[in-house]
Amino acid sequence: MKKKIASLLLSMTTMAMVLSGCGSSAPEATTDGGSQTAAVSDSGSAGGAASDKAAQAIADRKAEAEKSGEYKKVVISFFDWTGRPAGLDRINEALSEHTRETLGLDVELQIIDSAAYGDDMKLMLSSGEQVDIFSTCILGYNPSINNGYILDLEENGMFDDYCNGIKEKVRSDYLDACRVGGVLYGTPPIKDYAIETCAVCIGQEYLDGIGYDVSKLPTGDLGYPKATWDDINDIYAQLHEKFPDKYVMAIQDNELTQGSSVDNIAGDYFGTLLDPQNSLKIEDVYSSDIFKEWVQRAYDWNQAGYLSQDALTDKTGASAKVKSGSYMAMMACCKPGYKTQISGECGRDMVVFDVGESFMSSSSVSSFPWCINQNTEDPVAAIQVLDALYTDSVIEGLMCWGQEGKEYKVNADGTITYADGVDANNSEYYPNVLWLMPNPYVTYVWEGDPLDLGVQMAAFNDNCTCKSKALGFTWDNTDYAAEYTALKNAYDEFGPKVVYGFVEPEQGIAELEEALKAAGLETYMQGKQEALDAWAKENGIQ
């Protein structure tokens, strides 16, 4: 298979604004080749010719492919809500057709159902199966580091040599937030680092069924109807009465993550900041009034018959449950453009009720960076692909949306929508995890969202009303790995039944607290506090 070496610079069409909050530009939509173009070179770096080392690495791979008749392959692993898309082979071929020219490589997307992603990835990463680049979402960033899965991106100067694109697109302080023990193990997806907590999403058809008038509610800053929990409970009661054959709420273990402004320091809840905007005191969230309130709410919903009795064992994503037609509502966190995203995930028009506040946690940037497998066969090839994921509009377009004419078509205004005859239910490629993608703002915007969505997202991040004082703090918990494992096991045994409302709150919390303390909660929290205090002193944070 012989391919000529592509020119080092592709044509570019970008919008004028660089996202100060996200570190990315919001490109103007074009129809050139069925996707947007951006300032992208063969090395994947933006804004100019590739470095000598990067260009030479690409040229060497192409020369090797001409001799051998095949290209080296880089495998990228992440998850979606419904498992391997039917059109994935087609997408992978289109992707490789592009990257053979730009990077001298085949690139394969490996997409796993969210319910299986954690276990499958642990097995693949520990067994030597090929995974070169992967999202640490679900796996956990610190656990992946502690398990030895992740490559130091700056090893042998690789990041400086091959990641000029990432350095241009991602702010240096956001990259620093992904350092653990001073080591850069991953790069953050460019996304909503802030969240709007407690977004209750309900299918419009069900609200129509009970005659609910959304317009009677005030509108929040993001344009969504602002509601109270009393409003939501009233809606739930009406839905349950009108549609007794459906479950009202597709509940998940996300009450603290998406439903509160509790800061899960170091990415876990075994020692948190309950008042992160004003205090750096590590406290036990499971003994707090915040947790008690959530547990009571879930218990009341369960007693009222709103929840499935399989909630403890059914790990299907909430949006997939709503999409199935058996559930009517779910909770998430929202942001600009979220209505389009969640409607796509759920396969129906969804109304987003804004019940919370904007919040940026200490680990919001470093919650789930993209990383390279420690055992990748060719670290240079892998890191060049990682860089291209942030800059190459063709790659990101295929990852995010699929192919023009197959999955989507381009509207006159430059946004995209489903291709003729295609919808969320029959599309052969619709992973709908835009927030997980490295940089979705170099590719198309879905219809209904503004062309400057990336700029709005940056403003949302910058104007967040509640930012944690510990923003950017990371903790290497290696010295407390045994305590963490014991705490995780204790939570897994006693926590879910409390969170999902299957046990009386007072009793359930007492059992959970006893188990956590026996597992070393106080010791673990003390380790966090000492590290946080040292970080705050070093950075002059009171």
Order of alpha helices (4+ residues) and beta strands (2+ residues): alpha-beta-alpha-beta-alpha-beta-alpha-alpha-alpha-alpha-beta-beta-beta-beta-alpha-alpha-beta-alpha-beta-beta-alpha-alpha-beta-alpha-beta-beta-beta-alpha-alpha-beta-beta-alpha-beta-alpha-alpha-alpha
